[in-house]
Amino acid sequence: MNGFFRTVATTAIAAAALIGATTAHAEGERYVLVSHAPDSDSWWNTIKNALALAGEQMDVEVEYRNPPTGDLADMARIIEQAAASGPHGIITTLADPNVLSGPIRAAVDSGIDVIIMNSGTPEAAREVGALMYVGQPEYDAGFAAGQRAADDGVQSFLCVNHYISSPSSSERCQGFADGLGVELGSQMIDSGQDPAEIQNRVMAYLNANPGTDAVLTLGPTSADPTILALEQMGLAGDIYFGTFDLGGDIVQAIRDGIIQWGIDQQPFLQAYLPVVVMTNYHRYGVLPGNNINSGPGFVTADALDLVSELAGEYR
């Protein structure tokens, strides 16, 4: 981490105690971030903290809104409600264009600037009229992970997809398969989001497919129960295990040698940079000429000190 982001992260810890995790109130512009995440998904705490920090530093008002259960139809209504409230800008995920493109385009047509973050692609952002995309190219990240695993001798795998209704989640699994040079086929399972059910489904798959070389999870929601499943089966540390995203349990599992690597899409940047970009665009008319890739980066056991200190908060 360079000096700038080390300073930002240190400032964030102090700022969060003063301004709270999800909302910063100030005079000036107002921006609403709408995510597809259910309340139960702790990974999004980093998004909330980064949003609050950006609001404080840029002296703008920011709000975080989401569908409590992760229902995308509910999210579409939240985008409509956010647009009706008359913000200067909306920052939103594009988890499923079929459900969300309509309300996003309507917001743009009404004169509200939009930035797509986290879920989506630069092409999808352009199609809905957004200013830009800030996030991780999910297929490319999965492909890079698959190539890395192939170099380590992996030939077969289980992809534990806890959010299968989101096309970007499946792109991660497909990219991994393509990076390995194998068919995805039935190697991706719909695990659901209940921790006990995820653990049971992982164990059932591995019992039915004992020759599986590796496990790929798509974030803490699926990684944490998978760790428990492997421990219960006596496979922890013996089966190749990679995951997207970071969290406290993931970082500890990397340190313990249970997980080989975590793909860091840097969610801090996904929430922080859109606020900075929009504020400067509205105040000074400047806008980056390209979309911003926040990841992927691979976190391994040799780079855990700062990550473990900030995991689940700002990393």
C-alpha positions in Angstrom: 0.0 0.0 0.0 1.5 3.4 -0.9 1.7 6.4 1.3 -1.5 8.0 0.1 -3.7 5.0 0.8 -1.9 4.3 4.1 -2.8 7.9 5.2 -6.4 7.5 4.0 -6.8 4.2 5.9 -5.4 5.7 9.1 -7.6 8.7 8.7 -10.6 6.4 8.1 -10.3 4.8 11.5 -10.5 8.1 13.3 -13.2 9.4 11.0 -15.5 6.4 11.4 -15.7 6.9 15.1 -16.9 10.4 14.6 -19.3 10.1 11.7 -20.7 6.6 11.9 -20.5 3.8 9.3 -23.2 4.7 6.8 -23.9 8.4 6.7 -22.0 11.6 6.8 -23.9 14.9 6.9 -22.4 18.1 5.5 -23.5 21.1 3.5 -23.3 20.9 -0.3 -23.8 18.1 -2.7 -25.8 15.0 -1.8 -25.0 11.5 -3.2 -26.8 8.2 -2.6 -25.1 4.9 -2.9 -27.5 2.0 -3.5 -26.1 -1.6 -3.3 -27.7 -5.0 -3.9 -26.3 -6.4 -0.6 -28.6 -7.8 2.1 -28.2 -6.5 5.7 -26.6 -9.8 6.6 -23.5 -9.4 4.3 -20.8 -7.9 6.5 -18.4 -7.5 3.5 -20.2 -4.3 2.7 -19.1 -2.6 5.9 -16.0 -1.6 4.0 -18.2 0.1 1.4 -20.1 1.9 4.2 -17.0 3.1 5.9 -15.3 4.3 2.7 -18.5 6.2 1.7 -18.7 7.9 5.1 -15.0 8.9 4.9 -15.4 10.3 1.4 -18.4 12.3 2.5 -16.5 13.8 5.4 -13.4 14.6 3.4 -15.2 16.1 0.4 -17.7 18.0 2.6 -20.8 16.4 1.0 -23.8 14.5 2.3 -23.8 10.8 1.5 -26.4 8.1 2.1 -26.2 4.3 1.9 -29.3 2.4 0.9 -29.9 -1.3 0.2 -32.6 -4.0 0.0 -32.6 -5.7 3.5 -32.9 -9.2 2.0 -30.9 -8.6 -1.2 -34.0 -8.7 -3.4 -33.2 -7.0 -6.7 -36.8 -5.9 -7.4 -36.7 -4.2 -4.0 -33.4 -2.6 -5.0 -34.9 -1.3 -8.3 -37.6 0.5 -6.2 -34.9 1.9 -3.9 -33.1 3.4 -6.9 -36.4 5.0 -8.0 -36.9 6.4 -4.6 -33.4 7.7 -4.4 -33.9 9.4 -7.8 -37.2 10.9 -6.6 -35.4 12.5 -3.6 -33.4 14.7 -6.0 -29.8 13.9 -5.2 -26.9 15.4 -7.1 -25.7 11.9 -8.0 -26.4 8.2 -7.5 -23.7 5.6 -7.1 -25.1 2.1 -7.6 -24.2 -1.5 -8.3 -25.6 -3.1 -11.5 -26.0 -6.7 -10.2 -28.6 -7.6 -12.9 -29.1 -5.3 -15.9 -32.4 -6.9 -16.7 -33.8 -5.7 -13.4 -31.9 -2.5 -12.7 -31.2 -0.9 -16.1 -34.6 0.7 -16.3 -34.6 2.7 -13.1 -30.9 3.6 -13.6 -31.7 5.0 -17.1 -34.7 6.8 -15.7 -32.5 8.5 -13.1 -30.0 9.5 -15.8 -32.8 10.8 -18.1 -34.1 13.0 -15.2 -30.7 14.7 -15.0 -29.1 12.8 -12.2 -25.5 11.8 -12.7 -24.8 8.1 -12.1 -21.6 6.1 -11.5 -21.8 2.3 -11.5 -19.6 0.5 -8.9 -18.7 -3.0 -7.8 -21.2 -5.0 -10.0 -21.4 -4.4 -13.7 -19.0 -3.7 -16.5 -17.8 -0.5 -18.3 -19.9 -1.6 -21.2 -23.0 -2.0 -19.1 -22.3 1.4 -17.4 -22.1 3.1 -20.8 -25.4 1.4 -21.9 -27.3 2.9 -19.0 -25.8 6.3 -19.5 -23.6 6.3 -16.4 -20.5 8.6 -16.2 -18.2 5.7 -15.6 -17.6 2.3 -13.9 -15.5 1.8 -10.8 -14.9 -1.8 -9.9 -13.2 -5.1 -10.7 -13.7 -6.9 -14.1 -15.1 -10.0 -12.6 -14.4 -12.4 -15.5 -10.9 -11.2 -15.8 -10.3 -11.6 -12.1 -11.6 -15.2 -12.2 -9.5 -15.9 -15.3 -6.4 -14.6 -13.6 -7.2 -16.8 -10.5 -7.7 -19.8 -12.7 -4.3 -19.3 -14.4 -2.7 -19.0 -11.0 -4.4 -22.2 -9.8 -3.4 -24.0 -13.1 0.2 -23.1 -12.5 -0.2 -24.7 -9.0 -1.4 -27.9 -10.6 -5.2 -27.6 -10.2 -7.4 -29.3 -12.8 -10.8 -29.6 -11.1 -12.6 -27.4 -8.6 -15.8 -26.5 -6.8 -17.1 -22.9 -7.2 -19.4 -22.0 -4.3 -21.7 -19.3 -5.7 -23.7 -17.7 -2.9 -25.3 -15.1 -5.1 -26.1 -17.0 -8.3 -28.8 -14.5 -9.4 -26.0 -11.9 -10.0 -24.4 -12.5 -13.4 -21.1 -11.1 -12.1 -20.9 -13.9 -9.6 -21.2 -16.5 -12.3 -18.6 -14.6 -14.4 -16.1 -15.2 -11.6 -16.7 -19.0 -11.7 -16.6 -19.0 -15.5 -13.4 -17.0 -15.7 -11.8 -19.4 -13.2 -12.8 -22.4 -15.3 -11.5 -20.8 -18.5 -8.2 -19.8 -16.7 -7.8 -23.5 -15.8 -8.8 -24.5 -19.4 -11.7 -26.7 -18.3 -15.5 -26.7 -18.6 -17.4 -25.1 -15.8 -20.3 -27.5 -16.0 -21.6 -28.7 -12.7 -18.5 -27.5 -10.8 -20.5 -24.4 -9.8 -23.1 -24.9 -7.2 -25.9 -22.5 -6.0 -25.1 -22.5 -2.3 -27.6 -20.0 -1.1 -26.7 -17.5 1.7 -27.6 -19.4 4.8 -24.2 -20.4 6.5 -25.4 -23.8 7.7 -26.8 -24.6 4.2 -23.6 -23.5 2.5 -21.5 -25.7 4.8 -23.8 -28.7 4.1 -23.8 -28.2 0.4 -20.0 -27.9 0.2 -19.6 -31.1 2.2 -22.1 -32.9 0.1 -20.3 -31.9 -3.2 -16.9 -32.9 -1.9 -18.2 -36.2 -0.6 -19.8 -36.9 -4.0 -16.7 -35.7 -5.9 -13.7 -36.8 -3.8 -11.2 -36.1 -6.6 -11.9 -32.3 -6.5 -8.6 -30.4 -6.5 -9.7 -27.0 -5.3 -12.4 -24.9 -3.9 -13.2 -21.3 -5.0 -15.5 -19.1 -2.9 -16.8 -15.7 -3.9 -16.6 -13.8 -0.6 -17.0 -14.1 3.2 -20.6 -15.2 2.9 -19.5 -18.5 1.2 -15.9 -18.6 2.4 -16.5 -18.6 6.1 -18.9 -21.6 6.1 -16.6 -23.4 3.6 -13.7 -23.1 6.1 -15.9 -24.8 8.6 -16.8 -27.5 6.1 -13.2 -28.3 5.3 -12.3 -28.4 8.9 -15.1 -30.8 9.7 -14.0 -33.0 6.8 -10.3 -32.9 7.7 -9.4 -31.2 4.5 -8.4 -27.8 5.8 -4.9 -27.0 4.6 -4.9 -30.1 2.3 -7.3 -29.0 -0.5 -6.3 -26.0 -2.6 -8.6 -23.0 -1.6 -8.9 -19.6 -3.1 -11.5 -16.9 -2.5 -12.7 -13.6 -3.7 -12.7 -10.7 -1.3 -11.4 -10.4 2.2 -12.8 -10.6 5.8 -11.5 -11.4 9.2 -12.0 -15.2 9.0 -10.5 -15.2 5.4 -7.4 -13.3 6.5 -6.9 -15.7 9.4 -7.4 -18.7 7.1 -4.7 -17.3 4.8 -2.4 -16.9 7.7 -3.1 -20.5 8.8 -2.4 -21.9 5.4 -6.0 -23.0 4.8 -6.6 -20.5 2.0 -3.9 -19.9 -0.5 -4.9 -16.5 -1.6 -7.7 -13.9 -1.5 -8.6 -11.7 -4.5 -8.8 -8.2 -3.2 -11.1 -6.0 -5.3 -10.5 -3.1 -2.9 -14.1 -2.2 -2.0 -12.8 0.8 -0.2 -11.9 2.4 -3.6 -15.3 1.3 -5.1 -17.2 3.6 -2.7 -14.5 6.2 -2.0 -13.5 7.1 -5.5 -17.0 7.7 -7.0 -17.7 10.3 -4.3 -14.5 12.1 -5.1 -15.0 11.9 -8.8 -18.6 13.1 -8.7 -17.8 16.0 -6.3 -14.9 17.3 -8.5 -17.1 16.8 -11.6 -19.9 18.9 -10.2 -17.6 21.5 -8.7 -15.0 21.8 -11.4 -16.3 20.0 -14.5 -13.4 17.5 -14.5 -13.9 13.8 -15.1 -11.4 10.9 -15.6 -11.3 9.8 -19.2 -11.4 6.1 -18.4 -13.2 3.7 -16.1 -11.3 2.7 -12.9 -10.3 -0.9 -12.2 -10.2 -1.3 -8.4 -8.8 -4.9 -8.7 -7.9 -7.7 -8.9 -5.0 -8.0 -6.5 -3.9 -11.2 -4.8 -3.4 -11.2 -1.0 -1.2 -14.1 0.2 0.3 -15.0 3.6 3.4 -12.8 2.9 1.4 -9.5 2.8 -1.0 -9.8 5.7 0.1 -7.3 8.4 -1.8 -4.2 7.2 -4.6 -6.2 5.6 -5.3 -8.1 8.8 -5.4 -4.8 10.8 -8.0 -3.3 8.5 -9.8 -6.4 7.2 -13.6 -6.0 7.4 -13.3 -2.3 7.9 -11.3 -0.7 5.2 -9.9 -3.7 3.3 
